[in-house]
Amino acid sequence: LSDWKVRIQKNYLNIITDIQHESIVDHLISKQVMSNDDGKKIESGKTPQEKNRTLIDMLLRKKEQGFIEFLKALRKDQVYADLANQIEKTVVTSTDMATLHKCLN
């Protein structure tokens, strides 16, 4: 189990309320982290938050490379660079790991 998933979970609210998903999804598709079908599924959400939730749910099912590319996509846009840094610097404790582990089993 990876600590990057905990970082996403701990910043979940900021991610789904703050980002515009389009450029991030385009980046993830271009890096083959996500497929065009994934992109269509994300676009089928009714609200920006719903689209972002779908994006993050998919990202959590990917390998760590997806997380790395997600941070790169955030950093491409100066507006989201702070969010990328915040996610990256999020402290992950053994309690966080244990809690996430319980949730996934």
C-alpha positions in Angstrom: 0.0 0.0 0.0 1.4 3.3 -1.0 1.6 6.5 1.0 0.7 8.5 -2.1 -2.9 7.2 -1.8 -3.0 8.6 1.8 -1.8 12.0 0.5 -4.6 12.1 -2.1 -7.2 11.0 0.5 -6.0 13.7 3.0 -6.3 16.4 0.3 -9.4 15.0 -1.3 -11.7 17.9 -0.5 -9.2 20.5 -1.9 -8.6 18.5 -5.0 -12.3 17.9 -5.9 -13.3 21.5 -5.1 -10.3 23.4 -6.5 -9.2 21.8 -9.8 -10.4 22.2 -13.4 -10.0 18.6 -14.5 -9.7 19.1 -18.3 -6.0 19.9 -18.7 -5.1 17.3 -16.0 -7.1 14.5 -17.8 -5.5 15.5 -21.1 -2.1 15.2 -19.5 -2.9 11.8 -18.0 -4.2 10.5 -21.3 -1.1 11.8 -23.1 1.1 10.0 -20.6 -1.0 6.8 -21.0 -1.9 6.8 -17.4 -5.6 7.0 -18.5 -7.4 5.9 -21.6 -9.7 7.9 -23.8 -12.5 5.9 -22.4 -11.5 7.0 -18.9 -11.6 10.6 -20.1 -15.1 10.0 -21.5 -16.2 8.5 -18.2 -14.9 11.5 -16.3 -16.6 13.9 -18.7 -20.0 12.2 -18.1 -20.1 13.7 -14.6 -22.8 16.3 -14.2 -20.8 18.8 -12.1 -17.1 19.8 -11.9 -16.9 18.2 -8.5 -18.5 14.9 -9.8 -16.0 14.9 -12.7 -13.1 15.5 -10.2 -14.4 12.7 -7.9 -14.4 10.3 -10.8 -10.9 11.4 -11.8 -9.5 10.8 -8.3 -11.3 7.5 -7.9 -9.7 6.3 -11.1 -6.3 7.7 -10.1 -6.5 5.8 -6.8 -6.8 2.5 -8.8 -3.7 3.3 -10.9 -0.1 2.7 -10.1 2.1 5.3 -8.4 3.2 6.6 -11.9 -0.3 8.0 -12.2 0.1 10.0 -9.1 3.5 11.3 -10.2 1.9 12.4 -13.6 -1.0 13.9 -11.7 1.4 16.1 -9.7 3.2 17.1 -12.9 -0.1 18.0 -14.5 -1.0 20.2 -11.5 2.4 21.9 -11.7 1.9 22.8 -15.4 -0.6 25.3 -14.2 0.8 27.9 -11.8 -2.6 28.1 -10.1 -2.3 24.5 -8.9 1.4 24.4 -8.1 0.7 25.2 -4.5 -1.8 22.3 -4.3 0.7 19.9 -5.8 3.3 21.0 -3.2 0.7 20.7 -0.4 -0.2 17.1 -1.6 3.5 16.2 -1.9 4.3 17.6 1.6 1.3 16.0 3.3 2.6 14.0 6.3 1.6 10.3 6.2 1.6 8.6 9.6 1.5 4.8 10.4 -2.0 5.5 11.7 -3.0 6.9 8.3 -1.6 3.9 6.6 -3.4 1.5 8.9 -6.7 3.4 8.5 -6.4 3.3 4.7 -5.5 -0.3 4.8 -8.7 -1.1 6.8 -10.8 0.9 4.4 -9.5 -1.1 1.4 -10.0 -4.5 2.9 
